[in-house]
């Protein structure tokens, strides 16, 4: 079986050697990271910590936590980036990432028409010199982490988000 890049990144997080942008927030079932091949600051990914290729493979606890996390990440991105809303997409089709993960993308007010909706993917897979740099990803990661920790501590959110 070909190695899954997503599983490699999870192993790095498990070892405690991932940079901040790649280990923003962790729960027993999910990891939050900044996308590393994007030109759009705040493009986050929510990754299943166990290798699955399809949503129907989620356990009930994984599925229950998923909904809260998508909501909380979207809320955090609104505060951190000032976006109008978020786009949430899931494919798990990339040869390097055949692993269930969700793209949670800030939809900014000034987003050009030619980058709206599914055309947002024009910001993904860009050349290295166009990508969001590590310093900017870390700055966003720290602010998003703070917001997610506040959500987890809220009595209205029953999530059990923890950091490793």
C-alpha positions in Angstrom: 0.0 0.0 0.0 1.2 3.5 -0.9 2.0 5.7 2.1 -0.6 8.2 3.0 0.9 11.7 3.4 -1.9 12.6 5.8 -1.0 9.6 8.0 2.7 10.7 7.9 1.6 14.2 9.1 -0.5 12.7 11.9 2.5 10.5 13.0 4.6 13.7 13.2 2.0 15.4 15.3 1.8 12.3 17.6 5.6 12.5 18.0 5.3 16.1 19.1 7.5 17.4 16.3 5.0 19.2 14.1 5.2 23.0 13.8 2.4 25.1 15.3 0.6 25.6 11.9 0.4 21.8 11.5 -0.9 21.0 15.0 -3.3 23.8 15.8 -5.8 21.8 17.8 -6.2 18.1 18.5 -9.0 16.0 19.8 -9.2 12.2 20.3 -10.6 11.9 16.7 -9.6 15.0 14.7 -6.6 17.3 14.0 -6.8 20.9 12.8 -3.9 22.2 10.7 -3.3 25.1 8.3 -3.1 23.9 4.7 0.6 24.0 3.6 0.2 24.4 -0.2 -2.1 27.4 -0.3 -1.9 31.1 -1.1 -4.9 31.9 1.1 -4.2 32.7 4.8 -6.5 30.8 7.1 -7.2 27.8 4.8 -7.5 25.1 7.4 -7.9 21.3 7.2 -9.8 19.1 9.7 -8.3 15.7 9.5 -9.6 12.3 10.8 -6.8 11.0 13.1 -7.5 7.5 11.9 -7.1 6.5 8.3 -10.5 6.3 6.6 -11.3 7.0 3.0 -15.0 7.7 3.2 -17.4 9.4 5.6 -19.5 6.3 6.0 -16.6 4.8 7.9 -16.9 7.3 10.8 -17.8 6.0 14.2 -20.7 7.7 16.0 -18.4 9.6 18.3 -16.2 10.8 15.4 -19.3 12.0 13.5 -20.7 13.7 16.6 -17.5 15.6 17.2 -17.2 16.5 13.6 -20.2 18.8 13.5 -19.1 20.8 16.6 -15.6 21.1 15.2 -16.7 22.4 11.8 -18.9 25.0 13.5 -16.2 26.0 16.0 -13.5 26.2 13.4 -15.8 28.3 11.1 -16.6 30.6 14.0 -12.8 30.9 14.9 -12.0 31.8 11.3 -14.6 34.5 11.2 -13.1 36.1 14.3 -9.4 35.6 13.2 -9.6 36.4 9.5 -12.8 38.6 9.4 -14.2 36.4 6.7 -17.9 36.6 5.8 -18.4 32.8 6.0 -16.5 29.6 5.4 -16.5 27.1 2.6 -16.4 23.5 3.8 -15.4 20.8 1.3 -14.4 17.1 1.6 -13.2 14.8 -1.2 -10.3 12.5 0.0 -9.4 12.0 -3.7 -5.8 13.2 -3.8 -3.3 10.4 -4.4 -1.2 11.7 -1.5 -4.2 12.4 0.8 -6.8 9.6 0.3 -7.7 10.1 3.9 -10.9 11.8 5.1 -10.2 15.5 5.7 -12.3 18.7 5.4 -11.1 21.9 3.8 -12.5 24.8 5.9 -11.7 27.9 3.9 -12.4 31.5 4.8 -14.5 33.3 2.3 -13.3 36.8 2.4 -15.5 39.8 1.5 -13.0 40.9 -1.2 -12.6 37.5 -2.7 -12.5 38.0 -6.5 -15.4 36.6 -8.5 -13.0 34.2 -10.3 -12.1 32.6 -7.0 -15.6 32.1 -5.5 -17.3 28.8 -5.0 -15.3 25.8 -6.3 -12.9 28.1 -8.0 -11.4 28.7 -4.6 -9.1 25.8 -5.4 -7.1 28.1 -7.6 -5.4 29.1 -4.3 -4.4 25.5 -3.6 -1.3 23.7 -4.9 0.4 27.0 -5.9 4.2 27.3 -6.4 6.1 27.7 -3.1 6.9 31.4 -3.6 3.1 32.1 -3.6 2.3 30.1 -0.5 1.4 31.5 2.9 4.7 31.5 4.8 5.2 29.6 8.0 5.3 32.8 10.2 1.8 33.8 8.9 0.5 30.3 9.3 1.8 30.2 12.9 0.2 33.5 13.7 -3.2 32.4 12.4 -2.7 29.0 14.1 -2.1 30.6 17.5 -5.3 32.8 17.3 -7.4 29.9 16.0 -6.1 27.6 18.8 -7.1 30.2 21.4 -10.6 30.5 20.0 -11.0 26.7 19.8 -9.8 26.3 23.4 -12.3 28.9 24.5 -15.1 27.0 22.7 -14.0 23.7 24.4 -14.1 25.4 27.8 -17.5 26.9 27.2 -20.4 25.3 29.2 -22.5 25.4 26.0 -20.0 23.3 24.1 -19.7 19.7 25.2 -16.6 19.0 23.1 -13.5 17.7 24.8 -10.9 19.3 22.6 -7.4 18.8 23.9 -3.9 19.7 22.9 -1.1 17.3 22.6 
